[in-house]
Amino acid sequence: MKKVIAVVSLSLLAASAFAGKPGGHPGGHDDDKDTGPAIYLDGKTVQVTSLSWSAVSNKASSGGDARQNISSNTGNVNVGAALTQMTFGKLAYIGNKAESGGDARQNLATNVGKVDIAKQLTQVVALKGSAVMNHASSGSSAVQNISTNNGCQTCQ
């Protein structure tokens, strides 16, 4: 039980890094408003997701969007200090699916959008006995990024 609580707490802590006021950084950075809110990582940042005997699943249909970001940042990403992004999985399923004109976008330990890296960046995805799947059918699209940086500003 203690392990479950620790994993959930760690996951919530990692997810809290994504919370923020829409429309930009409250610190006064206003550039690149046309591509959405900016993420400025000016202090050492660690984003960790650890999954064990777990499933993370996301699905879009009828023109909807399924966006799944695990240990990732999307939008205008500016890394001004050391950033570490890690996703660990043991006997885990991570899936994203789009049907009937939907879009599935899945990112693990990734920065997507307008990415500017000025300092050290470490990205790790380590999986054992796990599956990562991204599926599209019936006129849908699927984009998947694992331990990478993607400058596609429409793939967020």
N, C-alpha and C positions, 0 to 999 in steps of 0.2 A: 504494500500500500504506500509506503514511503517513497518508493521509486516512482510510482504513478504520479504522486503529488509533486515530486521534484521535476519530472518531465513536463507536466502541465504548467508548473510555475515558470520553468525555463522557456517554454514555448510562448507563454503569455508575455514574458519579459522581452523576448525577441520580437514579437508582434507589436509591442508598444512603440518600437522605433519607427513604425510606419504612421502612427497617429500624428495628426497635425492639422492646423487650420488651413482650409482650402484657400487657394488663390495666392500662395507664395509663402515665403519664409518670414516669420514675424520679426526676424532680425534686420529687415530692411533690404534684403536682396530682391530686386524687382526685375531683373533681366529675363528675357525669354518667356514672357507671359503667354505667348501664342501656343506653346506646347504644354501648358498646364503648370501645376505647382512645382516648385523647385525643392530639391533636397540638398542641403548643404551640410556636409559632414566635416566640420572644422575641428573636432576633437576625436581622439582615438575611439573607434567604434567597432564593436563586435556583434555580429548578428548570427545566432545559432539556433537551428531547429534540430531536435533530436526525436526520432520516431522509432518506437519499438513495438512490434505486434500491433501496428496501427494502419489506418487507412485514411487518406486525404483524397477526397473525390469532388469533382466539380463538373457540371454539365450545363450546356446551353442548347436550346432548340428554337425553332421558328424565328430565326434572325437575332437571337440573343447573343450575349457575350459571356463566356466563361473565362474569367481571369484569375489565375492562381499564382501567387507570388510567395515563395518560401525562401527565407533568408535573402531577400532581393529588394531592390529599389527600382521604381519606374518613374519616368518623367524627366525633369532636368536634374541630373545627378552630378554634383560637384564634390569630389573627394579631395579635401584639403589636408587631411591627416590620415594616419594609418587606418585602413579598413580591412576587417576580416569577416568573410561571409562563409558560413559552414552549414551544411545539411548532412546529417547522419541518419542512416536508416538500417534497421535490422528487422528482417521479416515484415517489411512494410510495403504498402501499395500506395502509390501516388498517381492518380489518374485525372485526366481532363478530357472532356468529350464535347464535340459539337455536332449537331444534326440539323438538317432542314434549313440550311442557310445561316447557321450560327457560326461564331468564331471562338476557338479555343486557344488561349494563350497561357503557357505554363513556363514559369521561370524558377530555377533553383540556383541559389548562390550566384545571382546575376544582377547586372545593372542594365536597364533597358531605357532607351530614349536618347536624349542629348547627354552623353557621358563625358565628363572631364575629370581625368585622374591626374592629380599633381603629386601624390605621395604613394607610399607602398600600398598595394592591394593584394590580398590573398583570398582566393576563392577555392573552396573544397566541397565536393560532393562525394561522400563515401557510403556505399550501399552494400549490404551483404544479405543475400537471400531475399532481395526486394525487387519490385517492378516499378518502373516509371513509364507511363503510357500517355500518349496524346493522340487523340483519334478525331478524324473529321469524315463526315459522309454527307451525301445528298447536297452537293453544292456548298459545303462548309469549308472553313479553313482552319488549320492547326499550326501554331508556331510554338516551338519548344526551345528553351535556352537553358543549358546546364553548365555552371561554372564559366560564364562568359560575359562579355559586354556587347550589347547590340545597339547600334546607333539608329535603328529604325524607329523613327518618332511616331509612326502610326501603329506600331506593334505593342504599345503599352497596355 
